[in-house]
Amino acid sequence: MKINESVLEMHFHHSIMELFRSTLGLGNGAFNFYKYSPQRECFVGFDQAFVRTDLSPNQLFRELKNSAINNNYNLSNFFIGLFLQYKVVKELVKRSRVTPLQITANPHYRISLDTKKNLHTGVSQHELLFNLNRNSGAFVYYACPFLFDYSDLYSQNVDLSKLRLADLTMCPSIYSDNDSHFIYFTNETAPPIWCSEPVEGNAISPEEMVKTIGKKITRKEIQENQMKLLDDLDSVLKEAKDAEKEIKLYEIVYESLTILRYSENGNA
C-alpha cells in the first residue's frame, strides 16, 4: 500500500512545529499554524501554513481566497509566512518518454504537479501556489518526503533530512496549459528539475527554510525601525526653530541609521 500525502504530512507535522517553536516562535505575536479542510484547500492551494499574523483561521482564509479569486493572489496585507504543499515522491527504476535528459541514474524520483484546473475555482493547485509565491513575504514550497515504506513511519525520531522542500521561486512556469507536469530528482540530495521543459531548481532542508525566513524577518524589522525613526525625527525637525538645532537633529538621524546597518550585519 502506497503512503499518501495526508500520512506524509502527519508524519512530519510535529517535527516541523517543534522546529518553528524553537527557532521562530509560535503564537503570541510570532507564527500561527493554519490548516484548512479539503473543501477549502482548493481555494488557497496549500496543505498547511505558518503565518506571522494575528488573523484568525477564518479571517486569513477569507483574505487568501478573495485575493486568489479576484487579484491573482496579490495580497493587500504584507504577510510573512511558510506555505507547504506535500507531494508523494515516486521511485522510478526506468526512464519514460518524459524523463529529462539530465536524469541518468536508476532509481530516480518524481512528483506529479496538480496542474489540472479545478472545476469549482477554474485554476489549478499549481497556479495558486505559483501566484501566492509572487508575494514578497510568502515562502512557498512543495514538500517532497523521501519515504517509500510504511516501516519508515514507525521510527521514534523523525528524520527531517528526508523532507526536501522544492522552492517555487525557481519554478519556470505557472503551467496553465492544463497538461501534465513533474518535478524530477536524480537522488535524495540532488536539486529538483522542473519539467516539461527541464529547468534545474533549488531544494532546501526544513532547517535551511527557517533560517531563510528568519533573515527575512530581521530585514523587515530593520526597515520598519528605520522608517519609524525617520518619521519621528521628521516631526521634530518641523518644529526646529534655528539652523543649528536642525543640523544637530540630522546628525542624530545619521548616527541612528548607522547603528541599524551594523545590526543587520550582526556586528552591533
N, C-alpha and C positions, 0 to 999 in steps of 0.2 A: 504493500500500500504506500502510495506516494505521500510525502509530507506537504500539506497545503499551506497557503500564505498565512492563514489565521494561526495555525500551530507554530509556524516560524516566528511570527510576530510575538506571540505569547512567550515563546522560549527566551527571547532576548529582552523582553519588556522590563523585567525587574532590574537587570544589569544596566540598561540604558537609563532608567530612573535614578539608580544609585550614582551613575556617572554624572548626571546633571546635578544631583543633590550635593555631591562632593566638590564640584568644580564651579558651577554657575549659579547654584541655588534653585530651590523650588518653593513656590508660594511666597506670600508676604512681600510683594513688590518685585520678586525675581521671576522665574519662568513658571508658567502654569501648564499642566498637561491637558490636552484636548483629544477626545476620541469620539467619533460620530458613528451612528448606525449605518449599515449598508445602504439604507434608503436615502440617507443624507450624503454619504460619501460620493455619490455620482455627481453632486453639485460642486464639490470642493476639490476632489481629485486625490486626496492623500488618505493614508490609513490612520496616522497619528501625528500630533504636533506638540511642540514645546514652544510656547509663545510668551514673550515678555509684555504682558498687558494685564489690565485689571478687568477686562471684559469677561462676562460670564460665558459659559459654553454656547448658550443660545444667542447671545449678543454677537459673539465672534462669528458664529455660523451665518447669521443674517448678513453681517458685513462682508464676509468672504463670498457668500452665494450671490449677493446683489452685485458685487464687483465683478465676479466671474461671468455673470449673465449679461450685465449691462455695460461693462467697461474693460473687457479683455483682461480682467484680473488686475487692473491698475488700482492699487489700494490708495484711498484718500488719506488714511491714517498711516503713520510710519510704525510698522511693526518690526521687531527683531524676533525671528522665530525659525525653528527647525521643523521641516515638513518631510515626513518619511512615507514612502510607498514601498511596501515589501513585495518582493517578487520571488518566485520559485526558480532556483538555478537548476538547469537540466544538464546532466553529464552526458556528453556525446562521445561515442567511440569511433565514429567515422564521419567524413565530410558529407555535406549535402550541396545542392546547387546554389544555395545562398550563403555558404560558408565563405567569409572573406579570405583573400589570398594570404593575409598576414598569419592566419591560423595554420600551423604546420604540425602541431602536436596532437596526439591522441592518448588519453582522452582530452577533450577541451569542453568548454562550458558556454551555455547560452541562456538568456532570459528572453521571454517574449513581452514586448511592449503592448499595452492596450491602446491601439490606435483606431479602433472601430468607434464610430460616432454613436453616442448613447441616444436611444430613442426618445428619452424624456428631455434631455438637455441640448441635443444637437451637436455636442462636442465630445471628443474622446477624453479618456483619463489623461493620456499623454499631453494633449493640447492644454488641459487645465494646469498640469504641473509645469509645462514649459512657460505658460503665461505667468503663473504665480512666481516663478523664478526670476522674472524680469524686475521684480520689486527689489530695491537695494537692500532691504532688511530681511529678505527671505532666503533661507538656505534650504534648497530642495534637493533631495537625493532619492534615487532608487536604492533600497536596502536589499542587498544580494547575499543571502546566507549560504555558505558553502557547507550545507548539511544534507546528507543523502540517505541516511538510515535512521529508523526510529530509535535505535540504541544510542545514537548521538544525543538524543533529547534527555537521557537519563542521568547524565553527568551532574554531580552536585555543583561543580564550578563551571559556569557558562563561559565559554571561550569567545570573547569579543573579537578576537583576530579572525574568526570565521565569518564575520559580518563585514562585507565590503560595501562602501557607500559610493555609488556612481553619481558624480556631480552633474546636475542638469545644466550647469553653466557651460560645460564642454559639449553639450548635445548640439549637433549642427542644424537641426531642423525641427519644426513643430509637427512634421509628419501628418499633415491634414488630408492626405490622399486616400484615407480610408483603406489602406493596404496593410500588409504585414511588415513589421519592423522588429529588430532584435538588438540586444547587446551581447557581444561575444567576449569571452575571456580565454586566453591561452592557458592560464593556470590560476591558482588561487591568489597569487600576488601580482599578477600582470595587470596593466591598465586595461580598462574596457575599450572595446571597439564598437562604435555606433554604426549600425547598418540600416538601410540597404547600401548606400554608397559609403564604404568603410572610412570612418574618421576616428582616430585614436582620442580617447578622452582621459579622464582622471578619476581614480577611485581612492578613497581615503578610509582610515580606520575611524571608529567612533571617538577614540581619544583625540585624533587629529581634528575631528569635526568640532569638538567642544573648544579646542584651542582657537580655531578659526573664528568661532562665534564670539569667544571672549575678547579677541583682538578687535572685532567689530564694535563690541560694546564699549571698550576703552576709547576707541577713536570717536564714537558718537558722544560719549560723556565729555571728552575734552572739548569737542566742538561746541556742545551746549554750554559748557562753562565759559568758554571764550566769548560766545555771543552774549551771555548774560552779563559778563563783566563789562563788555563794550557798551551794552545798553545802559547799565547802571552809571558808568562813568560819563556817558554822553549826556545823561540827565544832569549830572553835576557840572559838566562843562558849560552847559547852557546857563547855569547860574553864576559862573565865574565873572567877576567884575573888572579884572585887570589882566594884562598880558602875562605878568609874572606868575600869577596863580594858574593861568591856563597852561603855561609851559610845564609847571610842576606836575599838573594832573596828567599831561601827556607822557611824562617820564614814568609815572606810576603805571600807566597802561602798558608801556613798552616793557618794563621790568616784570609785570604780571604775566604777560603773554610769553616772555622768555622762559619763565618757570614752567608754564604749561607745556611748552615744547619739550623741555627736558623731561617732564613727567611722562610724555608719550613714548620717549625712548628708554624709559626705565632708569634714568640717571639721576633723578631727584625725587 
